[in-house]
Amino acid sequence: MQVKKRMAKKLVTISPSTSILKALQLMHRHSIRHLPVLEGGNFLGLVTQGDLKQASILSMVDKVSIDDVMIKKPVTISPEANIEEAAKLIFSHHIGGLPVLKGRKLVGMITAVDILRAFIQLMGILKSGSRIDVILGEKADAFGKVIGIFKKHRVEIISVGISSHRERRQRIYYFRIGKRPLGPLIQSLRAKGYKVLSVMEG
């Protein structure tokens, strides 16, 4: 999934001459935490709510300009980049959002909330269902055979997640499935030698 499909395109922006108070008011009015700074259509930098709040408590706040507090070389991303790359950047830099630039032109913003929303929808977390955590073993065809068991029981697979079990050094598969009685499915999985670690019924 590309960033351009999840980024906000209709942005609230400010100029370097905007007052600190005005910028804070814009953030409050639009319920946002980041404001791109533009001048003549050119992207100059980014101000965050935290930066502005710190500046606002200065005794000479009227002497402080947006140019003084903005991040002039923020971490940015391309609209063609994968959303996973955006998530890694936000996590590794401990930031809340990324300006999206096409060349030097600002085309959007993507925030941690946008990325979380995308992953929630991708994983079907808000959809009513259940989750079964299974260790498939080392055989290369195990995944296909397990999918066959799900199909035999007419189970809707909403999403599949994978992680590595540190102690056993085996992959755990997290199957999120449509809501239904799970007893017969679990019995079939175990009968074929697959270890069902846990079950969460929605």
Salt bridges, closest charged atoms under 4 A:
ASP67 OD2 - LYS72 NZ 3.59
GLU80 OE1 - LYS4 NZ 3.25
ASP114 OD1 - ARG117 NH1 3.38
ASP133 OD2 - ARG131 NH2 2.79
ASP141 OD2 - LYS145 NZ 3.29
GLU156 OE2 - LYS127 NZ 2.69
